[in-house]
Amino acid sequence: MVKDSRLALRLTGEEKATIAAASAVQGRSLSEFTTQCALEKAAEILADQRTFHVPDTRWAGFEALLEEPVVPHPGVRDLFARPSVFQARA
């Protein structure tokens, strides 16, 4: 994979020294270490937004909740009745 993008960071000397020490302990370059840590944290944050886990012991209750009829909420109905802030105004 060709790496063709750069990411610049502004750090204090202490922050850079801490990151450099950790990368040295793992025997990786500062770039490799920083990239891997940033990617791991990004994956963790995105996973929290996309997936969730339901223990087997609570799965039946979760499915039951999904099968219940939707109860309309007046606030949501009102919100969707208004024009979107993302639509161009005429």
Steps between C-alpha positions, in 0.01 A plus 500: 500500500640837399482760774432825322346716774655689790366595840667779698458532876578782743633356826679617809852372548377282785222345288745420220751351745235276655385374161860449385580302816199274449587442134859413598378248759305326225790521255300698247563829330318805631298510178403130517410523868294817464318373193415166660378658824289755313347229279420277800329787684310605185376142449389486865310828475335404171404155630320668790296690244419203276468190712389396843504170683210332674587214735335167419313516829325822391450424130139380531402818685673712237313323220171550686565874520568512126170328430292745703296751298648845455355764728495835317665786684352846432840671512643271233191546283536880530871484424447309177218733396747793484738559208847354551780738591699324226256592224544820306246760593296647218 
